[in-house]
Amino acid sequence: MATREELKQAACAAIDRRSDDLIAVSRDILEHPEPGYSEYRTARVVAEQFARLGIKFRAGLALTGLKGEVKGGAGAGPRVAIIGELDSLIVNGHPHAASDTSAAHACGHHCQIGMMLGAVLGLSQPEVLSELSGEIVPFAVPAEEFIEVARRLDLRESGKIEFMGGKQELIQLGEFDDVDIAMMCHTASDMGAHSFAMGGTSNGHVVKYVRFIGRGAHAGSAPHLGINALNAANFALQAINANRELYREQDTVRIHGIMTKGGEAVNAVPADVRLEWRVRSGNPDAVVRNSNIVDRCFRAGAMAVGAAVSITNIPGYLPMRHDQNLLEVFRENATGLLDEQKVLMMPSSRNRGGSTDMGDLSHILPAIHPYTGGAEGAGHSSEYVITDYQQAVVNPAKIMAMSVIDLLADNAAKAKQVTSSFRPAMSRAAYLSFQRQRAEVLEYDGAAV
């Protein structure tokens, strides 16, 4: 019977032997980016890799997701998901942006697929797998980046999805019901001297699709006959800015958005103006409170010029809750692979400001979402690129593989400890109820006041 250290050495050696292949897969996905719920080519790449590794899997989950199963040879035990995200962003001017869609991997999700495949490759070695109890679940998930809201609303209206975030939808579909533990790793460029950072939290958020409706008229000869929806939107944005002193510093509030339609023609009074907006805060209560403030501002803009406004509130993500036992397993393996000074453990109050649907999952089951270096440039910008694929793909693959060995070796004693000590913030039913309560359409006629 091999020791855990011997199992880890075998897994890491297998990852090293195939490191060029893993990086090649990540680079291939980089050159063919696809935004959420349309990652069909990326899903085919993952399916081919699963088949090459002999992994049984199901595809087409939440449109493009793939879920594998790799059973340990030492008997039954907990099921540990290793997650990689399929989707890209839309970033004009990115050096690897698609010419037709401007889709670009400006957040490093292409590396997540490589590291997920690498971890499972290492764990699938016969001498390793035979010593593990339970099951490894490689899971490629869609649509983490909450973008293209209008298109996703169309998918919802046509019954293809209910939730607009991939893990949200997979929770709704019951695809995490048989998962006991989940982990993934994300690339980051703001790591300083560190190679890995773990812990902390993230923002929750609500997403808004806003439509101001006015009345068209000739902008030169008869503007008095129109109702300017663009002016209504401008007043609303000024009102949001005027309320910023209400947003508490400890809530890490971020309120931002884009205008996707500003009118039809420059010589016509804008009658149809559309916004995609986001309200982020560090806890669910603050999200609800600040969302209500922003809705009030949108109504005020409509009332100011006598326009109508429709506000579609869409359930966004919950703050990340890292499982401390799971974090410690990951930390020990990260410091074992690298210099301890290269690994940063952040306090649970440290909020990076962004949002992830891994936060939703972490309210239901023990989960972690560490960060690895290897990138340069501001995230979600045209400057964000991976410069060190060893750090962005190979090292996290090894650390996740070693962490799973710690969890599932020795009759899965560590995994059982993690699951038995975990206290979910929500059941799946409570989570779905909470999120569905956030979904609403508010209609307001500013001319009726």
Sequence and secondary structure as in RCSB ss.txt:
>XXXX:A:sequence
MATREELKQAACAAIDRRSDDLIAVSRDILEHPEPGYSEYRTARVVAEQFARLGIKFRAGLALTGLKGEVKGGAG
AGPRVAIIGELDSLIVNGHPHAASDTSAAHACGHHCQIGMMLGAVLGLSQPEVLSELSGEIVPFAVPAEEFIEVA
RRLDLRESGKIEFMGGKQELIQLGEFDDVDIAMMCHTASDMGAHSFAMGGTSNGHVVKYVRFIGRGAHAGSAPHL
GINALNAANFALQAINANRELYREQDTVRIHGIMTKGGEAVNAVPADVRLEWRVRSGNPDAVVRNSNIVDRCFRA
GAMAVGAAVSITNIPGYLPMRHDQNLLEVFRENATGLLDEQKVLMMPSSRNRGGSTDMGDLSHILPAIHPYTGGA
EGAGHSSEYVITDYQQAVVNPAKIMAMSVIDLLADNAAKAKQVTSSFRPAMSRAAYLSFQRQRAEVLEYDGAAV
>XXXX:A:secstr
   HHHHHHHHHHHHHHTHHHHHHHHHHHHTS  BTT  HHHHHHHHHHHHHTT EEEEEETTTEEEEEEE TT 
   EEEEEEE  BEE TT TT  TTT EE SS HHHHHHHHHHHHHHHTSHHHHTT  SEEEEEEE   S   HH
HHHHHHHTTS S SSHHHHHHHTTTTTT  EEE  EE S  TT SEEEEEE  EEEEEEEEEE B  BTTT GGG
 B HHHHHHHHHHHHHHTGGGS GGGT EEEEEEEE  S TTB   EEEEEEEEEESSHHHHHHHHHHHHHHHHH
HHHHHT EEEEEEEE        HHHHHHHHHHHHHHS GGGEEEEEEEEE S   THHHHHTTS EE  EE  E
ES TTSTT EE  HIIIIIHHHHHHHHHHHHHHHHHHHHHHHHHHH   SS HHHHHHHHHHH EEEEEEGGG 
